[in-house]
Amino acid sequence: MGKLDGLTAIVTGSGQGLGFAMAGALADAGARLVLVELREERLKSAAGTLRDKGIEVVAIAGDVRDRAVADDAVAQALDTFGRLDILINCAQWLAMPVPFIEQDKAHFANMLDSGLYGTVNFMQAAFPPLKERGGSVINMGSGAGTGGNLGQAAYGAAKEAIRGLTRTVAKEWGADGIRINVICPAAMSPSLIGWFEDKPDELAAALELNAMGRFAEGTDIGSLAVFLASPDCFITGQTLHCDGGQVMP
Ligand SMILES: NC(=O)c1ccc[n+]([C@@H]2O[C@H](COP(=O)([O-])OP(=O)(O)OC[C@H]3O[C@@H](n4cnc5c(N)ncnc54)[C@H](O)[C@@H]3O)[C@@H](O)[C@H]2O)c1
């Protein structure tokens, strides 16, 4: 019997990387899935891989910046599976490092709209069904926010805004049995591999400072997501760094 048997989860940004890894881990623990992803080809491939394993999946191509997409995802979760228990807000526009002084309003808007407002959209849309039985929301932060990182001012600001949102709403929704936490990963994903592709020295320097000598794998993030999503978890309002000891705030 899985820890999440009979539960339903929405996972945004689940076409690849950590969203896909967390979706797979939740499904292995028994959850039914609603995947939301901006890029249709990624969504198709991710949903196909999971369905080939016998997992029940609703796949929605859409942009988390649009509240109507969040409402549709919640409606489809209820229509198809009859309930919603878990929400993972993983979607985030990403960009290569740019000095803060060169980051214009459009750059900030892309970071905040996809990360912060995408998370807001899905949390607000999911609140009515989550409060029926209680549930778990997992948001994504970053060491770029908690520890700072060169060239990631807007990204770090968006991720720290998500952490502030998480702590505040965790207090508001605790009485409804809804727990909300943040995972700050440093974990292998296509985006992280792309980030370090032409920076081997930076990668070596980062790993030198890493207590475990490696970044997390998608499976490590998936295990943490299952733990936080489980009804027997009593943690809320917290940030968990899953990065091999990269950032120790
Ligand atoms: N990989 C890491 O080490 C790391 C470190 C710190 C934080 N994070 C955070 O973890 C999460 C996942 O990271 P990842 O490395 O797997 O990223 P990724 O880029 O590999 O995957 C993110 C997915 O989200 C989708 N997406 C982007 N904008 C979207 C939108 N507006 N609507 C719907 N989908 C959208 C992308 O198409 C992509 O498939 C992100 O929130 C990221 O900021 C990752």
The ligand as an SDF file (V2000), in Angstrom:
LIG
                    3D

 44 48  0  0  0  0  0  0  0  0999 V2000
   17.2810   22.1890  -10.5930 N   0  0  0  0  0  0  0  0  0  0  0  0
   17.7310   22.8540   -9.5420 C   0  0  0  0  0  0  0  0  0  0  0  0
   18.8160   22.5920   -9.0240 O   0  0  0  0  0  0  0  0  0  0  0  0
   16.9180   23.9530   -8.9360 C   0  0  0  0  0  0  0  0  0  0  0  0
   17.5370   24.8070   -8.0120 C   0  0  0  0  0  0  0  0  0  0  0  0
   16.7810   25.7630   -7.3680 C   0  0  0  0  0  0  0  0  0  0  0  0
   15.4200   25.8640   -7.6410 C   0  0  0  0  0  0  0  0  0  0  0  0
   14.8420   25.0530   -8.5680 N   0  0  0  0  0  0  0  0  0  0  0  0
   13.4100   25.2140   -8.8350 C   0  0  0  0  0  0  0  0  0  0  0  0
   12.8140   23.9410   -8.9800 O   0  0  0  0  0  0  0  0  0  0  0  0
   11.7990   23.9900   -9.9750 C   0  0  0  0  0  0  0  0  0  0  0  0
   12.0890   22.9910  -11.0770 C   0  0  0  0  0  0  0  0  0  0  0  0
   13.3850   23.2320  -11.5790 O   0  0  0  0  0  0  0  0  0  0  0  0
   13.9660   22.4070  -12.8090 P   0  0  0  0  0  0  0  0  0  0  0  0
   15.4320   22.5110  -12.7130 O   0  0  0  0  0  0  0  0  0  0  0  0
   13.3160   21.0640  -12.8980 O   0  0  0  0  0  0  0  0  0  0  0  0
   13.4580   23.3290  -14.0240 O   0  0  0  0  0  0  0  0  0  0  0  0
   13.1370   22.9580  -15.5480 P   0  0  0  0  0  0  0  0  0  0  0  0
   13.3160   24.2240  -16.3220 O   0  0  0  0  0  0  0  0  0  0  0  0
   13.9390   21.7770  -15.9680 O   0  0  0  0  0  0  0  0  0  0  0  0
   11.5980   22.5780  -15.5170 O   0  0  0  0  0  0  0  0  0  0  0  0
   10.6160   23.5480  -15.3020 C   0  0  0  0  0  0  0  0  0  0  0  0
    9.4180   23.2570  -16.1730 C   0  0  0  0  0  0  0  0  0  0  0  0
    8.4530   24.2870  -15.9430 O   0  0  0  0  0  0  0  0  0  0  0  0
    7.8830   24.6530  -17.1940 C   0  0  0  0  0  0  0  0  0  0  0  0
    7.3820   26.0350  -17.1290 N   0  0  0  0  0  0  0  0  0  0  0  0
    8.1080   27.1750  -17.1290 C   0  0  0  0  0  0  0  0  0  0  0  0
    7.3130   28.2520  -17.1110 N   0  0  0  0  0  0  0  0  0  0  0  0
    6.0280   27.7650  -17.0960 C   0  0  0  0  0  0  0  0  0  0  0  0
    4.7490   28.4020  -17.0740 C   0  0  0  0  0  0  0  0  0  0  0  0
    4.6470   29.7270  -17.0750 N   0  0  0  0  0  0  0  0  0  0  0  0
    3.6550   27.6160  -17.0610 N   0  0  0  0  0  0  0  0  0  0  0  0
    3.7530   26.2630  -17.0600 C   0  0  0  0  0  0  0  0  0  0  0  0
    4.9460   25.6150  -17.0840 N   0  0  0  0  0  0  0  0  0  0  0  0
    6.0660   26.3630  -17.1100 C   0  0  0  0  0  0  0  0  0  0  0  0
    9.0330   24.5190  -18.1710 C   0  0  0  0  0  0  0  0  0  0  0  0
    8.5680   24.4060  -19.5050 O   0  0  0  0  0  0  0  0  0  0  0  0
    9.7430   23.2670  -17.6540 C   0  0  0  0  0  0  0  0  0  0  0  0
    9.2650   22.0870  -18.2770 O   0  0  0  0  0  0  0  0  0  0  0  0
   11.7470   25.4420  -10.4520 C   0  0  0  0  0  0  0  0  0  0  0  0
   10.7890   26.1380   -9.7000 O   0  0  0  0  0  0  0  0  0  0  0  0
   13.1450   25.9480  -10.1370 C   0  0  0  0  0  0  0  0  0  0  0  0
   13.1790   27.3550   -9.9660 O   0  0  0  0  0  0  0  0  0  0  0  0
   15.5710   24.1150   -9.2250 C   0  0  0  0  0  0  0  0  0  0  0  0
  1  2  1  0
  2  3  2  0
  2  4  1  0
  4  5  1  0
  4 44  2  0
  5  6  2  0
  6  7  1  0
  7  8  2  0
  8  9  1  0
  8 44  1  0
  9 10  1  0
  9 42  1  0
 10 11  1  0
 11 12  1  0
 11 40  1  0
 12 13  1  0
 13 14  1  0
 14 15  2  0
 14 16  1  0
 14 17  1  0
 17 18  1  0
 18 19  2  0
 18 20  1  0
 18 21  1  0
 21 22  1  0
 22 23  1  0
 23 24  1  0
 23 38  1  0
 24 25  1  0
 25 26  1  0
 25 36  1  0
 26 27  1  0
 26 35  1  0
 27 28  2  0
 28 29  1  0
 29 30  1  0
 29 35  2  0
 30 31  1  0
 30 32  2  0
 32 33  1  0
 33 34  2  0
 34 35  1  0
 36 37  1  0
 36 38  1  0
 38 39  1  0
 40 41  1  0
 40 42  1  0
 42 43  1  0
M  CHG  2   8   1  16  -1
M  END
$$$$
